[in-house]
Amino acid sequence: MLNQTPSLDRVFQALADPTRRAMVERLSRGPASVSELAKPLAMSLPAVFQHLQVLEASGLVRSEKVGRVRTCRVEPEALSVAEQWINERRAGWVRRLDRLGVFLAESAASDKPGPDQT
């Protein structure tokens, strides 16, 4: 548990910021230029570039420059690392809750008075 891969830490750190989540959300619909990503955001272009650098360092986003246009795209493999980690936690909690449900059902059944106890 304690020695999770650094890439997972970087992915969650990158996704912790709402601006970066909005960028990933936009890129999940398809590639976009930096200016397209910046358009709905109330920040300077250098600030957008800083957010993109964090996303690229985490592996969530890849960009390439063609001429004067830098196009960004989401990297699904990086998202799948986070998804796998979350699904493993979810599966553990589902098992625990299922066991609790069985325990409570058995407990309720044993607390009911039998036909000769009324």
Long-range contacts (C-beta under 8 A, 24 or more apart in sequence): 4-85, 5-81, 7-58, 7-59, 7-78, 7-81, 8-81, 8-82, 8-85, 10-57, 10-58, 10-59, 11-58, 11-59, 11-60, 11-78, 11-79, 11-81, 11-82, 12-82, 13-54, 13-58, 14-54, 14-55, 14-57, 14-58, 14-60, 15-60, 15-82, 17-51, 17-54, 19-43, 19-51, 20-51, 20-54, 20-55, 23-51, 23-52, 23-55, 23-61, 23-72, 24-55, 24-60, 24-61, 24-74, 24-79, 27-61, 27-72, 27-73, 27-74, 28-74, 30-73, 31-71, 31-72, 31-73, 32-71, 32-72, 33-69, 33-70, 33-71, 33-72, 34-63, 34-70, 34-72, 37-72
